[in-house]
């Protein structure tokens, strides 16, 4: 799949089949993260791949909107080394995780970026050292068809903004109320 097609097809998936993610697909996704750029090429990331059902269940309990993590066959925990790159670790991990999202989409998999979780619980459960911060979680798996009326309504009411509303050339040219 061509990159722009993966960008267009990408969506947040919150319902998964029980089909395991093949190891070769998971390796491609992790390789996409490894190849991501980072400030001064420090690569301050560490990714924990969680496939154990009990661990996924515990992680799912840690966030208000994270209940579906238990259903996802894979949860990738994106950690950033705060000591190695105190100023940029969050951005660098986010860039690597976005690479994973696009690689997973190209492999026919669904993902969802999760920001709702109890970092302390996740760190304790996965034995993450103190110097690392959990930046985000990423579910990965085969999408399951599910009627999600809330999502459909939100996407109908909040469509993607037009280009002229998000881009200015040479200067800010946003809404009149912003100037």
N, C-alpha and C positions, 0 to 999 in steps of 0.2 A: 504494500500500500504506500502510495506517495505521501510525503509528510503533510501537505496541505489537506489531503483527504482525511488523514488521521485527526488533524485539528478540527475539521468540520464534523467528523463522526463522534468525537469524544463527548461523553456526557457522564454525569454522576449516576452511577449504578448503585442501587440500594437493595437489590434482590438478586440472589445468585443461585445457580444450580449446585448440586453437590459434587459435580464433576471436578476431580482434582486438576490443578494446573500442571501440565507436563513440565518436567524439569528443564527441557531445552528452551521452552518459552520463558520460564522464570529466569534462566541464565541470561537470555537476551535482554530482559527487562532490567536485570541488575547490571549488565554490561552497559546499558544506556545510561544508568546513573554514574557508573565509574568513569565514563567518557565526558561527563559534564564539565563545563568550565567552573573555576572557582578563583576567588581573589588570591593573587600571588601563587596560584596553583597549589595551595595548601591542602585542598581536599579534606576539609574538616568533618567529613561525614562518616557515619557508621550505620549500617542498615541491618535490622534484625528481622528475619523472615519467620513469621509465626504461623505454623500450620496446625499445631496442637489444639484440639477442640476446647479443652478445659481452659487453656491460656486465653484463647480468643473469647471465650465466654466471660472470663474475668475482665478482660480489657473492655468488652462491650458494656459491662456494668459501670464502667468508670466515666461515662459521658452521657449527657442528656440526650443527644441525638445519635448515639453510637450503638444502639441496640442491634442493628443488623450486622455488626462485625462478627458476631458468632456464626452467622450464616455463610459469610465469605470464606472460601477455602484457604485463602492466604491473606494475612495482614502484614504489611511491611511497616516497621517502625523506623522512622527517619530521625536519627540522632545527630546532634552537632557538637563538636568539641569546642567548648567555650574558651579553653585555654589556648588552643592552637590558633584560633581565629576569633577573638572576642568581639570584634566589630562586624564580621561578615558571615559567621557560621550559619545564621538563620537563612540568609539569602542564598548562600551556596547550597545548603541542603534543599531548599525549595526549588532551585534550578535543577538539581539532580533528580528530585522527585517528579518534576514536570516531564523530564526526559523519560522517566519510567511510565508515566501516564500515557504519553504518546506511543512509546514502544508497545505497551500492553494493548492499546487500541489497534495498532497495526497488526498485532498477533490475534485479533478477534476476541480480545478479553475486555471486560468492563472494569472500571476502577471508581473509587470515590475517595476524595481527599477528606480527611477527618481532622478537625481542629478541636472537637469537643471530647476531651478525655482528662482523666485525673493523672497528671504527670507523676506524682509521687507513687501512686499505685502501679503504674506501668513500669517505672524505674525499679521498684522493689520486685515486682513479679518477674521481670526479665534480667535482673541483676546488672542494671546499667550503672556504671561508675558516676560519681558525683560530678566530675568535670564535664559530663555530657548532658545536654538538654534535649528533651524529646520535642522536636519541632512539629512533626505531624505524623499521622498514620495514613496508610493507603491500603484500601481493600482491593483485592485482585481476584477475579474469577470470571466464570461464564455467566453473562446476564440471564436472569430468569424473567420471563414475561410476567408483568404484574400491573394491574390497573391502579395507577396512582393519580387520583383526581386532583389532589393538592398540588402535585408537581405540574400537572397539565394547566391548572388555573394560574399558578405562579408564572409559568413560562408564557402563557397567553398575555397576562397583564404586564409582565416585565420582560419584554422582548429585548434582544440585543440592541444596544444603541446604534444609531447611524454613525458613520465614520465622521461626519462633520461635527458631531457632538462630543467626540473623544479625542480629536486630533486638531492641533493648530500648527501651522508652518511659520516658523520664525518668531511667533509670539502666541500668548494665550488668546484664544478667540471663542471661549466658552459662552455660557448663558449670560444674558445681560445682567442678571442679578448677581453674578460673580464678579463683575468688573467694578 
